[in-house]
């Protein structure tokens, strides 16, 4: 098990190194210790920081923590965790391989921990569909569409790109973004795994910890899109009641207001949305929203978890997606990811 394997555990040769070492996964998790601890850390950092944390000083521990982390993600089996974990592994890999590419040389020690761009392209069978031309790269349109599918910015849409003889010209940094997408797809592949019951039992403690962490997590970091038809059923129901002029209990008003602030709505946006309520009071609404936002209080409040919504009776009209998540923000993030970008219109754009 070389340092290179520990830095890039998704590589085929890294997986082969684990197999050649004859590591028994059941024995590994039964024994516990550093590999399992580092695996929990990988997933925890993925949820909270969007990375997988610092590399363990022992390559063996670092490498073995990767398959254990995949087992943990599989046992929790929530789509939002799988997605965040794959993104974190890919983002960490991107940081590492771009640093490697910046110091790339033709002659490298076999014990080196670095990776060349050519090696990474070969890993994903992209050598034949990516070629260097002058100071840029040309990527076959089929490969481009596959790897750029999850990029949300308009600049990645094919209609906004130059197309030359079935190839899309890319700058070096843009190609590296697509390589990150390839890593993310590799990490996601096969998840969730089918985990034998004895291994699941041994990992029940870490799994419970990660489930609690996921339920309490603040999902507000990356969302600034208001699409009411994609709201979780509980929030659609509360918003509908507000606009029908129905009275809401304090916990219900808090839930919908905190949800709306968390998806990027300003206080003015929320006031505009609520003003159709026959019992609407602008001053009271502004005060409550600004309090939740942390402008008139020492705390910025997050929406309640699904468990809390259930305890107050606000969890209604559950659908299939509800069965796979633990937080309304996780539902909304998941729904946005699954939606056709061209069919998603921000409510604020419609209003303008």
Buried (B, 14 or more C-beta within 10 A) or exposed (E): BBBBBBBBBBBEEBBEBBEEEEBEBEEBBBEEEBBBBBBBBBBBBBBBEBBBBEBBEBBBBBBBBBBBBBBBBBBBBBBBBBBBBBBBBBBBBBEBBBEBBEEBEEEBEEEEBBBBBEBBBEBBEBEEBBEEEEEEBBBBBEBBEBBBEEBEEEEBEEEEBEEEEEBBBBEEEBBBBBBBBBBBBBBBEEBBBEBEEEBBEBBEEBBEBBBEBBBEBEBBEEBEBBBEEBBBBBBBBBBEBBEEEEEBEEBBBBBBBBBBBBBBBEBEBBBBBBEEBEEEEEEEBBBBBBBBBEEEEEEBBBBBBBEBBBEBEBBEEEEEBBEBBBBBBBBBBBBBEEBEEEEBEEBBEEEE
